[in-house]
Amino acid sequence: MPEPIKYICSCCGKEHEEWPALAFIAPDNYDHLSDEEKEQLGELDTDFCTITYPDHTDKFIRCTLTQKVTDHCEDMEYGLWVSLSDKSYQDYKDNFDNENHKTKYFGWLCNDLPDYEFNDNIPTTVLTKLGNDRPEIVPHNDFEHPFVHDYYNGINKAEAERRIRDMLEKTSAND
Ligand SMILES: [Zn+2]
């Protein structure tokens, strides 16, 4: 496990450990394919993913999601994928290098976070950012789900640290 990076927090003046972003390198839809299917149907890079079936193509982009932490100066960052409509995906792709492109899309969340059960897809709004940072995911607040509840109400620092620890342990187990 890498040594945590420490810094003096500008908010409270105390020393904090920098939290890594909890990032998924692919949407689950891609992860669940066999190696052969990935080869034949899938395309994946750092920001875009497509899965091409005989009758349609599923399209995904990589975004970020900020999980509010109630008793800490810093929030937690997730790197997550959403699926977009053909039209939204094309618009995002066409404007990928355009620093002044500010818009929003509808997207379905495409990663099952390990701390929740997902029986339904979570509807989200995807907000592109000026200056080419990855777009921000905002789950629809009228959708009943513990993940949506936590997004709007926050989690505590102990819970955030537990999630980070679990993720780091899982990642190093896969190496
Ligand atoms: Zn602080």
Residues whose N, C-alpha, C, O or C-beta is under 5 A from the ligand:
A	BS01	ZN	C9 C11 C12 G13 C73
